[in-house]
């Protein structure tokens, strides 16, 4: 059993009412999306880490290279690191990036 009226005039009235409600709902949605986008634009970008450790591929994902945070030669396998961790990795023989030279920036030369 349907809750809709059976006659044509009341059905047309209902359709007109629902179209108006849909229009108001779409306008409210657009306004809410614009507010959310404006809020996202106002937030500052996250601060880049000062040091990065590039992990290898596969099980264990051992460190393979270290970078400064602004190096252009980093990939998706880089994770933020503390200066002490980068110094320790360099001392253990992990390669320093030849482009950004984190070993020179930290005063640790090979």
C-alpha beads as a LAMMPS data file, in Angstrom:
LAMMPS data file: protein, C-alpha beads

110 atoms
109 bonds

1 atom types
1 bond types

-500.0 500.0 xlo xhi
-500.0 500.0 ylo yhi
-500.0 500.0 zlo zhi

Masses

1 110.0

Atoms # bond

1 1 1 0.000 0.000 0.000
2 1 1 1.421 3.376 -1.047
3 1 1 1.424 6.495 1.126
4 1 1 1.185 8.687 -1.977
5 1 1 -2.145 10.222 -2.938
6 1 1 -3.917 8.492 -5.825
7 1 1 -5.185 11.575 -7.669
8 1 1 -3.259 13.611 -10.222
9 1 1 -3.599 17.148 -8.710
10 1 1 -2.207 16.121 -5.319
11 1 1 0.627 14.137 -6.941
12 1 1 1.598 17.206 -9.001
13 1 1 1.535 19.353 -5.859
14 1 1 3.743 16.850 -4.067
15 1 1 6.238 16.771 -6.968
16 1 1 6.409 20.576 -6.990
17 1 1 7.017 20.652 -3.239
18 1 1 9.728 17.962 -3.409
19 1 1 11.515 19.725 -6.286
20 1 1 11.662 22.875 -4.148
21 1 1 13.008 20.914 -1.185
22 1 1 15.603 19.240 -3.414
23 1 1 16.719 22.633 -4.743
24 1 1 17.089 24.054 -1.211
25 1 1 18.960 20.929 -0.107
26 1 1 21.372 21.150 -3.059
27 1 1 22.023 24.834 -2.263
28 1 1 22.730 23.984 1.379
29 1 1 25.076 21.202 0.266
30 1 1 26.973 23.545 -2.069
31 1 1 27.333 26.126 0.708
32 1 1 28.611 23.493 3.158
33 1 1 31.138 22.202 0.603
34 1 1 32.369 25.758 -0.037
35 1 1 32.789 26.378 3.720
36 1 1 34.759 23.149 4.045
37 1 1 36.971 24.045 1.071
38 1 1 37.603 27.529 2.508
39 1 1 38.571 26.007 5.861
40 1 1 40.983 23.623 4.127
41 1 1 42.574 26.522 2.210
42 1 1 43.055 28.511 5.417
43 1 1 44.964 25.747 7.191
44 1 1 48.720 25.974 6.685
45 1 1 50.443 23.149 4.897
46 1 1 52.070 20.643 7.227
47 1 1 55.663 21.474 7.994
48 1 1 58.172 19.389 6.079
49 1 1 60.461 17.230 8.189
50 1 1 64.100 18.305 8.386
51 1 1 65.422 14.778 7.742
52 1 1 64.138 11.759 5.833
53 1 1 65.083 8.093 5.794
54 1 1 64.402 6.193 2.585
55 1 1 63.382 2.595 3.201
56 1 1 64.064 -0.314 0.895
57 1 1 61.545 -2.586 -0.768
58 1 1 60.335 -5.841 0.753
59 1 1 60.130 -7.475 4.127
60 1 1 61.923 -5.555 6.854
61 1 1 62.252 -2.403 4.704
62 1 1 65.730 -1.504 5.925
63 1 1 67.053 2.052 5.484
64 1 1 68.901 2.510 2.193
65 1 1 69.509 6.298 2.013
66 1 1 69.105 9.421 4.123
67 1 1 67.998 12.836 2.828
68 1 1 67.425 16.368 4.008
69 1 1 63.755 17.316 4.184
70 1 1 63.889 19.537 1.114
71 1 1 65.617 17.025 -1.187
72 1 1 64.076 16.656 -4.629
73 1 1 65.227 13.040 -4.994
74 1 1 62.924 11.446 -2.425
75 1 1 60.218 8.911 -3.096
76 1 1 57.192 7.353 -1.494
77 1 1 59.301 5.148 0.767
78 1 1 60.700 8.065 2.815
79 1 1 59.770 8.578 6.457
80 1 1 60.618 11.500 8.783
81 1 1 63.626 11.053 11.058
82 1 1 65.346 12.848 13.917
83 1 1 68.858 14.265 13.460
84 1 1 70.278 11.737 15.923
85 1 1 68.745 8.865 14.003
86 1 1 70.201 10.170 10.731
87 1 1 73.665 10.503 12.324
88 1 1 73.429 6.947 13.667
89 1 1 72.371 5.572 10.276
90 1 1 75.220 7.394 8.543
91 1 1 77.666 5.973 11.099
92 1 1 76.270 2.490 10.427
93 1 1 77.013 2.856 6.715
94 1 1 73.657 3.894 5.258
95 1 1 74.288 5.939 2.119
96 1 1 73.806 9.702 2.151
97 1 1 71.932 11.184 -0.802
98 1 1 74.428 12.588 -3.308
99 1 1 72.115 15.490 -4.178
100 1 1 71.168 16.989 -0.807
101 1 1 74.227 15.759 1.167
102 1 1 72.685 15.280 4.646
103 1 1 76.060 14.124 5.954
104 1 1 77.563 17.527 5.164
105 1 1 74.558 19.368 6.619
106 1 1 74.927 17.428 9.888
107 1 1 78.696 17.733 9.969
108 1 1 79.171 13.972 9.564
109 1 1 81.513 13.229 6.712
110 1 1 82.154 9.771 5.347

Bonds

1 1 1 2
2 1 2 3
3 1 3 4
4 1 4 5
5 1 5 6
6 1 6 7
7 1 7 8
8 1 8 9
9 1 9 10
10 1 10 11
11 1 11 12
12 1 12 13
13 1 13 14
14 1 14 15
15 1 15 16
16 1 16 17
17 1 17 18
18 1 18 19
19 1 19 20
20 1 20 21
21 1 21 22
22 1 22 23
23 1 23 24
24 1 24 25
25 1 25 26
26 1 26 27
27 1 27 28
28 1 28 29
29 1 29 30
30 1 30 31
31 1 31 32
32 1 32 33
33 1 33 34
34 1 34 35
35 1 35 36
36 1 36 37
37 1 37 38
38 1 38 39
39 1 39 40
40 1 40 41
41 1 41 42
42 1 42 43
43 1 43 44
44 1 44 45
45 1 45 46
46 1 46 47
47 1 47 48
48 1 48 49
49 1 49 50
50 1 50 51
51 1 51 52
52 1 52 53
53 1 53 54
54 1 54 55
55 1 55 56
56 1 56 57
57 1 57 58
58 1 58 59
59 1 59 60
60 1 60 61
61 1 61 62
62 1 62 63
63 1 63 64
64 1 64 65
65 1 65 66
66 1 66 67
67 1 67 68
68 1 68 69
69 1 69 70
70 1 70 71
71 1 71 72
72 1 72 73
73 1 73 74
74 1 74 75
75 1 75 76
76 1 76 77
77 1 77 78
78 1 78 79
79 1 79 80
80 1 80 81
81 1 81 82
82 1 82 83
83 1 83 84
84 1 84 85
85 1 85 86
86 1 86 87
87 1 87 88
88 1 88 89
89 1 89 90
90 1 90 91
91 1 91 92
92 1 92 93
93 1 93 94
94 1 94 95
95 1 95 96
96 1 96 97
97 1 97 98
98 1 98 99
99 1 99 100
100 1 100 101
101 1 101 102
102 1 102 103
103 1 103 104
104 1 104 105
105 1 105 106
106 1 106 107
107 1 107 108
108 1 108 109
109 1 109 110
